[in-house]
Amino acid sequence: MIGIFESNNFIVFIVSFIISYISVYPVRTLGLKYGIIDKYEKRKDYKGVIVRIGGVSILLGYFISIFLCTFLLNIKLDNQIFELSIVSFIFFLIGFLDDVFSIKPKPRLAFQAFTTLIAFNLLENISFPLFKDLNFGNHINLIFLILSLLVTVIWITGVTNAINWTDGLDGLAGGVSLVLSSGLFFIFLSLDLYGYALYSISIAGACYGFLVHNYKPATILMGDGGSYFLGFNLAALSLIASNNLVSIAEISNPLTVSLFPFILLGVPIIDMFFVILKRIYNSKSPFYPDRNHLHHRLLSSGINYKATISIILLLNISLVSLVYSLYSKSEFIFISLTFYTLLLLSLKFLKNF
């Protein structure tokens, strides 16, 4: 079974790509008309002004493709997919409102945490496997439930902001999200979770369509709306995948399976952790913007833009491949690497075209 080449997956991916790609034009026009732009700052990669609500295109690519195709192709989706879509839309709204009105970091973080509580209540598999199916008595179980909730809130808000913080170079956040969402697609295929596989590949298609416009020189930015939407989905899907991995006999150990999200999202998580420690060490707020991110440090060392993007994407692809070797069927390493190679080559062709 070679997932991406199966008709339904391929159709959803292509439709998501086309909608995301085409919708950038009206979104950019609206952004310019209403002045929703990102102005030049010394720490940023671009100069001049650029529309910062490209996340709308990613959202449209996902929503229209998956729901239109599931209707036309008569594919039945689990209720959890719809609930996940609702929560991801709320995360998008938090970021979009920040793009338009510039909300301060602490209220944004509070909104994200509150929305995560909604997700925790709605979605069955959105906590770490380490805390699942514990039965030590009512009081101890309550303690583990609270601990599970706290860890889940920290994880989802952390990953959401980690993806947001990767959005410092043209095409970086979109490229990383494309790699990770398509990696999750293959993982879900190996688990026979076709609804989540479809969900993941529709996000990958939306990222890809947007990347054509966002790859250097970018004509639009995804903004917080796009990065929050992608970050939440990557965080939530990694938990859902890890919880379903528990059912596999060879890797049923909850502690082993709980490492899955950390390995998959290792690059943005480690980068965020390093930056926060650096800011605290320098007696600055963790939300203080600077140039200590991995992509900034690579550029400062003399590595050019294309090489910097390539290094970070290859690091993410390497961790996705490690996840396949540990948790999935080995055949998916070759399939996914072929998939990534074709995507990068076609992106170069489309951008030049």
C-alpha positions, -999 to 999 in steps of 0.1 A, spaced: 0 0 0 16 32 -11 -6 58 5 0 90 -14 -7 72 -47 -41 59 -36 -68 78 -54 -86 94 -25 -55 106 -7 -40 119 -40 -73 138 -48 -75 154 -14 -38 164 -15 -42 179 -50 -75 197 -43 -60 212 -10 -29 223 -29 -49 240 -57 -73 258 -33 -45 270 -11 -24 281 -41 -52 300 -58 -68 316 -27 -35 334 -19 -43 359 -46 -76 373 -31 -63 369 4 -33 391 -5 -55 416 -21 -77 419 10 -47 421 32 -33 450 12 -67 467 10 -72 466 48 -35 472 58 -30 438 74 7 438 68 39 429 85 64 457 86 101 454 83 122 448 115 159 442 117 156 406 130 133 396 101 143 380 68 124 404 44 122 441 37 93 464 29 57 454 37 40 421 32 6 407 39 5 385 70 -28 366 68 -17 339 44 -30 314 70 -64 320 56 -53 302 24 -39 273 44 -72 270 63 -93 272 31 -71 246 14 -77 222 43 -113 228 51 -126 229 15 -106 199 3 -113 175 31 -150 182 35 -157 187 -3 -138 155 -12 -153 134 16 -188 145 4 -181 139 -33 -162 107 -27 -186 95 -1 -159 90 25 -172 87 61 -151 106 87 -151 99 124 -168 125 147 -133 131 162 -121 145 129 -149 171 129 -142 180 166 -105 183 158 -113 206 129 -135 228 152 -107 232 178 -81 239 151 -103 266 137 -104 282 171 -66 282 173 -66 298 138 -89 325 151 -67 333 180 -38 338 157 -58 357 131 -71 381 156 -35 387 167 -25 393 130 -53 419 127 -53 435 162 -19 426 177 -29 408 209 -3 407 237 16 374 243 0 365 277 -36 368 267 -28 348 235 -12 321 257 -43 321 280 -66 317 250 -45 288 237 -46 271 271 -83 275 274 -89 261 239 -67 232 248 -90 224 277 -118 223 252 -98 199 231 -89 177 261 -126 174 269 -137 167 233 -110 144 220 -104 109 234 -67 105 224 -52 139 231 -33 131 263 0 114 267 -1 75 267 19 76 299 -13 88 318 -38 65 301 -57 36 316 -43 42 351 -63 27 379 -48 33 414 -79 44 432 -101 75 429 -78 100 445 -47 90 428 -65 87 394 -77 123 399 -41 134 405 -30 117 373 -59 132 354 -49 167 365 -13 160 357 -23 146 323 -43 178 316 -14 201 326 11 182 305 -13 182 275 -18 220 279 19 226 281 25 203 251 -1 218 228 6 254 236 43 248 235 43 231 201 19 257 187 43 285 197 73 265 186 59 263 150 50 300 152 86 307 162 100 288 131 82 314 109 113 336 107 125 328 72 105 326 40 91 291 36 105 277 68 74 272 89 54 260 59 82 236 49 86 221 84 48 217 87 47 200 53 74 175 63 58 168 97 21 166 85 31 143 56 51 122 81 20 118 102 1 109 71 23 78 66 22 70 103 -16 70 103 -16 49 72 5 23 89 -20 23 118 -49 19 94 -64 52 106 -75 65 72 -95 94 85 -66 109 103 -44 101 73 -67 120 51 -68 149 76 -29 150 77 -25 149 39 -50 177 34 -29 199 57 2 189 38 -14 199 5 -25 232 19 11 239 32 25 230 -2 1 253 -21 10 281 2 47 274 0 48 283 -36 40 319 -27 59 319 6 92 304 -6 119 331 -10 112 358 -21 78 355 -3 48 374 -15 27 366 16 32 354 52 11 328 70 10 350 101 0 337 135 -33 324 122 -15 300 99 12 290 124 -13 284 152 -35 263 130 -6 242 119 11 241 153 -21 229 171 -27 202 145 8 189 146 7 188 184 -27 171 186 -21 146 158 12 135 173 -6 127 206 -34 109 187 -9 88 168 11 80 199 -20 69 218 -30 46 189 5 31 189 -1 17 223 -24 -9 207 6 -24 188 20 -53 208 57 -46 199 56 -11 213 28 -12 239 50 3 266 33 37 274 67 53 283 82 42 250 52 54 230 52 88 249 86 95 233 70 95 198 58 131 198 91 144 212 111 126 185 88 137 157 87 173 167 122 173 181 137 202 160 111 229 168 108 218 204 146 218 211 149 252 193 121 267 214 136 252 246 171 267 238 157 301 230 136 303 262 166 293 283 188 319 266 162 346 271 158 338 308 196 336 312 198 371 297 171 383 322 146 388 294 110 377 290 105 343 272 83 362 248 110 387 239 118 385 202 155 380 193 178 362 168 187 332 188 166 307 168 183 279 150 177 296 116 191 329 128 222 312 142 228 293 110 225 325 90 248 343 114 275 316 110 277 325 73 254 298 58 231 312 31 193 311 30 188 281 8 214 260 28 198 271 61 163 260 49 177 227 35 196 219 68 165 224 90 142 205 66 167 176 65 169 176 103 131 172 104 131 146 77 157 127 96 136 126 127 105 116 108 126 87 93 137 78 128 101 77 139 93 53 110 122 30 120 111 29 156 73 29 154 62 21 119 68 -1 89 103 3 75 90 6 39 76 40 48 111 55 51 118 49 14 83 60 4 84 92 24 119 101 13 108 97 -23 77 118 -15 98 146 0 122 146 -29 94 149 -54 78 177 -34 110 198 -31 118 193 -68 83 203 -79 83 233 -56 115 245 -72 99 241 -106 67 258 -97 85 287 -81 107 292 -111 77 288 -134 
